[in-house]
Amino acid sequence: MSVLVHFRYLNKVYLLFNVIITSIIIAGLFQFSNQNLIAVIIFHILFHFIGALDMRNRYQNEGGVARG
């Protein structure tokens, strides 16, 4: 159900697909880690950190022009 929080992605198929797949991975991690919430929190932090690094890298490589 956490996918519903990301309703702004409904008109962007790639982003919606990404959120759904990531949610499935997080749910699986929660189940296979004996419902260890710390593992899910660490994965979530790392996922967003890597995404932020990728966005920063793309921004710098494109000469400081932000693109969606």
N, C-alpha and C positions, 0 to 999 in steps of 0.2 A: 504494500500500500504506500510505501514511501515514494514510489514513482509519481503518485498523484501530486506531490508537493512541487514537482517540476513541470507544472502545467504550461509554463511559457515555452516549452520545447515542443508542444503539440504540432506546431506548424513547421518545424524543422525536423524532418524525418531522421537525418543522421544523428542529431543530438538526442532525440527521443530514443532511438535504437541504442545509443551509447548508454543512456541512463538505465534502460531496461536491462541490458546485459550486465552492467555494473551492479545493479540491484540483485540480480540473480547470483552473481559472484559473491557479494556480501552476505546474502542469505545462506549460500553454501558454506562460506567460511564460518559463519555463526554456528551452523549445524555441526560441521566437522571439527570445530574447536571446542566441542562440548559446551556450547553456548557461552563462550568466553567473549564478553563484550569488549574487553581490552584489545583483543586481536582485531575486531571489527573497527574499533576506533583508530588503531594504528594504521590499518589498511586505508581507511578513509582519509586520514591525514596525509599519508604518502601519496595516495591517488591525486589529491588536490595539489600537493606540493610539486609533483612531477608535471602536472598539467600547467601550473603556474610557471615553472621553469621553461616548459615548451613554449608557452605564450610569450614569455620575455625574450626567448631566443628568436622566435619568429619576428617579433617586433623589431629587434635590433638588426636582424638580417635584411629586413625590408626597408631599412633607412628611417626607422622611427614612424612609419605609417601604420596606424592601427587598421586592421582589416578583420571582418567577421568570418 
